Amino acid sequence: QVQLVESGGGLVQPGGSLRLSCAASGFTLDYYNIAWFRQAPGKEREGVSCISSRDRRPYYAYYLDSVKGRFTISRDNAKNTVYLQMNNLKPEDTAVYSCAAGTKGCTISGQYEFDYWGQGTQVAVSS
């Protein structure tokens, strides 16, 4: 069974850090472009970051402008997991974060390139 499971969300104060994990079962993440999306209450889902598949090495990463320099996406192929390290978190980063896997292209500007989605993990940044 193909499945993506996110973890690592929680409540953190502004300036704090979290590391989100996206673990896969039933398929190998390295063959897929992996993206992180987020959706805040009352807002549309937006792409945050994407890391290319093994077809494009060295891996290439894309980031939403507002998270550049604060967020880092990475792979651990031995664990079949992709991470999103989030530093210097801001209240506007509050959202449900979901990971997605696809083979049609690594992008943060669209969702239709991704075939598999996780259920999401809540991130709340508040003092």
Residue frames relative to the residue before (quaternion, step in Angstrom):
aa qw qx qy qz dx dy dz
Q 1.0000 0.0000 0.0000 0.0000 0.00 0.00 0.00
V 0.3636 -0.7331 0.5388 0.2000 3.54 -0.82 1.06
Q 0.1434 0.8002 -0.5642 0.1445 3.55 -0.72 1.05
L 0.1328 -0.7371 0.6568 0.0876 3.52 -1.22 0.73
V 0.0436 -0.8022 0.5954 -0.0092 3.56 -0.86 0.96
E 0.2130 -0.7784 0.5817 0.1018 3.53 -0.75 1.12
S 0.0406 0.7715 -0.6347 0.0155 3.53 -1.24 0.54
G 0.6194 0.5932 -0.3959 0.3282 3.53 -1.32 0.16
G 0.5083 0.6503 -0.4301 0.3656 3.56 1.21 -0.07
G 0.1743 0.7854 -0.5838 0.1096 3.53 -1.29 0.16
L 0.5866 -0.5423 0.4609 0.3866 3.50 -1.36 -0.29
V 0.0534 0.7960 -0.5973 0.0821 3.56 -0.82 1.01
Q 0.4914 -0.6499 0.4889 0.3118 3.56 -1.14 0.58
P 0.6344 -0.5076 0.4011 0.4232 3.59 -1.19 0.41
G 0.7566 0.3181 -0.2792 0.4984 3.53 -0.94 0.99
G 0.5847 0.6030 -0.3586 0.4074 3.54 1.27 -0.23
S 0.3922 -0.7138 0.5407 0.2103 3.53 -1.38 0.01
L 0.0201 -0.7487 0.6616 0.0362 3.50 -1.33 0.50
R 0.1790 -0.7444 0.6258 0.1493 3.53 -1.24 0.46
L 0.1985 -0.7776 0.5897 0.0910 3.53 -0.65 1.15
S 0.1879 -0.7700 0.6018 0.0980 3.53 -1.14 0.74
C 0.1144 -0.7504 0.6481 0.0621 3.52 -1.17 0.71
A 0.0411 -0.8250 0.5625 -0.0356 3.54 -0.25 1.31
A 0.2298 -0.7944 0.5535 0.0989 3.53 -0.95 0.91
S 0.0435 -0.7461 0.6616 0.0610 3.51 -1.29 0.54
G 0.7688 0.3593 -0.2653 0.4577 3.53 -1.09 0.73
F 0.7897 0.0512 -0.0699 0.6073 3.59 1.24 -0.07
T 0.4862 -0.6743 0.4864 0.2688 3.56 -1.28 0.40
L 0.4328 -0.7481 0.4447 0.2350 3.55 -0.52 1.21
D 0.6025 0.6068 -0.3649 0.3682 3.58 1.02 -0.71
Y 0.6526 0.5078 -0.3175 0.4641 3.59 1.17 -0.40
Y 0.7089 0.4381 -0.2213 0.5064 3.55 1.32 -0.16
N 0.4422 -0.5881 0.5932 0.3266 3.50 -1.32 0.48
I 0.1315 -0.8005 0.5828 0.0470 3.57 -0.89 0.92
A 0.0544 -0.8067 0.5884 -0.0082 3.52 -0.85 1.02
W 0.2700 -0.6989 0.6341 0.1913 3.48 -1.33 0.46
F 0.0820 -0.7607 0.6435 0.0228 3.52 -1.01 0.97
R 0.1111 -0.7765 0.6111 0.1058 3.54 -1.25 0.31
Q 0.0922 -0.7752 0.6223 0.0570 3.51 -1.23 0.54
A 0.2051 -0.7716 0.5958 0.0866 3.51 -0.69 1.17
P 0.6518 -0.5207 0.3613 0.4165 3.61 -1.14 0.49
G 0.8435 0.1703 -0.1422 0.4892 3.53 -0.88 0.98
K 0.6838 0.4487 -0.2805 0.5023 3.57 1.28 0.08
E 0.5617 -0.5888 0.4578 0.3580 3.52 -1.27 0.35
R 0.5805 -0.5597 0.4559 0.3767 3.52 -1.24 0.47
E 0.0530 -0.7984 0.5995 0.0211 3.57 -0.99 0.82
G 0.4810 -0.6562 0.5026 0.2922 3.53 -1.16 0.66
V 0.2552 -0.7850 0.5539 0.1089 3.55 -0.96 0.93
S 0.7902 -0.1475 0.1510 0.5754 3.56 0.87 -0.95
C 0.0644 -0.7776 0.6239 0.0443 3.53 -1.23 0.51
I 0.1199 -0.7671 0.6251 0.0805 3.56 -1.11 0.72
S 0.4921 -0.7020 0.4389 0.2691 3.53 -0.87 1.00
S 0.5578 -0.5974 0.4683 0.3357 3.53 -1.33 0.34
R 0.7226 -0.4209 0.3212 0.4443 3.55 -1.32 -0.03
D 0.5424 0.6237 -0.4001 0.3959 3.60 1.22 -0.32
R 0.7543 0.2422 -0.1646 0.5876 3.55 1.21 -0.40
R 0.1546 0.7781 -0.5874 0.1597 3.53 -0.23 1.29
P 0.4304 -0.1850 -0.8816 0.0582 1.49 -1.98 1.45
Y 0.6446 -0.5286 0.3682 0.4118 3.55 -1.11 0.60
Y 0.2122 -0.7641 0.5977 0.1179 3.51 -1.05 0.80
A 0.1503 -0.8033 0.5728 0.0625 3.57 -0.96 0.84
Y 0.1694 -0.7594 0.6235 0.0770 3.53 -1.14 0.77
Y 0.0895 -0.8081 0.5818 0.0216 3.54 -1.09 0.73
L 0.5286 -0.5628 0.5361 0.3411 3.49 -1.28 0.58
D 0.5870 -0.6198 0.3803 0.3560 3.59 -0.90 0.89
S 0.6917 0.5145 -0.2914 0.4147 3.58 0.89 -0.87
V 0.7268 0.3940 -0.2503 0.5039 3.61 1.22 -0.24
K 0.4231 0.7108 -0.4683 0.3104 3.60 1.25 -0.10
G 0.7892 0.2673 -0.2303 0.5026 3.54 -0.91 0.97
R 0.7212 0.3843 -0.2377 0.5251 3.59 1.26 -0.24
F 0.7678 0.2897 -0.1485 0.5519 3.59 1.01 -0.80
T 0.0593 -0.7788 0.6238 0.0295 3.55 -1.17 0.69
I 0.2025 -0.7664 0.6007 0.1036 3.55 -0.86 1.01
S 0.0586 0.8058 -0.5847 0.0733 3.58 -0.99 0.81
R 0.3449 -0.7262 0.5603 0.1993 3.52 -1.31 0.35
D 0.0639 -0.7125 0.6916 0.0998 3.52 -1.34 0.48
N 0.2260 -0.8293 0.4966 0.1209 3.54 0.02 1.28
A 0.5886 0.5721 -0.3740 0.4316 3.59 1.10 -0.56
K 0.7403 0.3577 -0.2054 0.5308 3.57 1.13 -0.65
N 0.3585 -0.7491 0.4850 0.2740 3.58 1.30 -0.02
T 0.5277 0.6185 -0.3693 0.4502 3.52 1.06 0.92
V 0.1733 -0.7348 0.6454 0.1161 3.53 -1.21 0.67
Y 0.2165 -0.7909 0.5658 0.0864 3.54 -1.01 0.90
L 0.1263 -0.7248 0.6649 0.1292 3.51 -1.34 0.38
Q 0.1555 -0.7820 0.6011 0.0540 3.53 -0.41 1.27
M 0.0677 -0.8140 0.5767 -0.0153 3.56 -0.63 1.13
N 0.0354 -0.8060 0.5899 -0.0348 3.54 -0.57 1.22
N 0.8248 0.2011 -0.1622 0.5029 3.53 -1.29 0.37
L 0.0755 0.8480 -0.5181 0.0824 3.53 0.88 0.98
K 0.2116 -0.7713 0.5948 0.0812 3.51 -1.15 0.80
P 0.6501 -0.5211 0.3601 0.4197 3.62 -1.11 0.45
E 0.6579 0.5182 -0.3181 0.4443 3.60 1.04 -0.65
D 0.5676 0.5655 -0.3945 0.4499 3.59 1.25 0.03
T 0.4500 0.6975 -0.4471 0.3333 3.57 1.27 -0.12
A 0.3360 0.7124 -0.5434 0.2905 3.56 -0.71 1.12
V 0.4700 -0.5682 0.5574 0.3816 3.51 -1.39 -0.08
Y 0.1891 -0.7946 0.5729 0.0675 3.55 -0.72 1.13
S 0.0513 -0.7955 0.6036 -0.0178 3.54 -0.88 1.03
C 0.2641 -0.7333 0.5960 0.1931 3.54 -1.15 0.58
A 0.1173 -0.7867 0.6055 0.0271 3.51 -1.22 0.63
A 0.1985 -0.7796 0.5877 0.0864 3.56 -1.14 0.71
G 0.1472 0.7937 -0.5785 0.1172 3.55 -0.98 0.86
T 0.3649 -0.7391 0.5304 0.1981 3.53 -1.31 0.26
K 0.5672 0.6482 -0.3634 0.3550 3.59 1.26 -0.08
G 0.7652 -0.2671 0.1872 0.5550 3.57 1.20 -0.18
C 0.3743 -0.7095 0.5508 0.2305 3.54 -1.15 0.67
T 0.2191 0.7805 -0.5442 0.2158 3.54 -0.39 1.23
I 0.2413 -0.7362 0.6034 0.1892 3.54 -1.26 0.39
S 0.5818 0.6108 -0.3609 0.3978 3.56 1.28 0.08
G 0.7963 0.1775 -0.1159 0.5665 3.57 1.24 -0.10
Q 0.3953 -0.7283 0.5170 0.2147 3.54 -1.26 0.37
Y 0.6059 0.6246 -0.3491 0.3476 3.56 1.15 -0.49
E 0.5640 0.5970 -0.3873 0.4189 3.57 1.30 -0.13
F 0.6985 0.4723 -0.2456 0.4782 3.55 1.28 -0.25
D 0.3076 -0.8000 0.5032 0.1102 3.50 -0.86 1.11
Y 0.7856 0.2394 -0.1111 0.5596 3.56 1.06 -0.72
W 0.0861 -0.8040 0.5883 -0.0085 3.52 -0.98 0.96
G 0.3703 -0.6891 0.5721 0.2465 3.52 -1.19 0.58
Q 0.6358 -0.5580 0.3898 0.3640 3.55 -1.33 0.12
G 0.5352 -0.6557 0.3881 0.3648 3.56 1.20 -0.36
T 0.1463 -0.7523 0.6357 0.0924 3.50 -1.33 0.45
Q 0.4303 -0.7304 0.4780 0.2300 3.56 -0.91 0.96
V 0.0714 -0.7540 0.6520 0.0352 3.54 -1.03 0.91
A 0.0092 -0.7889 0.6138 -0.0293 3.56 -0.79 1.04
V 0.0936 -0.7866 0.6101 0.0159 3.56 -0.80 1.07
S 0.2826 0.7541 -0.5303 0.2650 3.52 -0.37 1.25
S 0.3710 -0.7075 0.5546 0.2329 3.52 -1.20 0.61
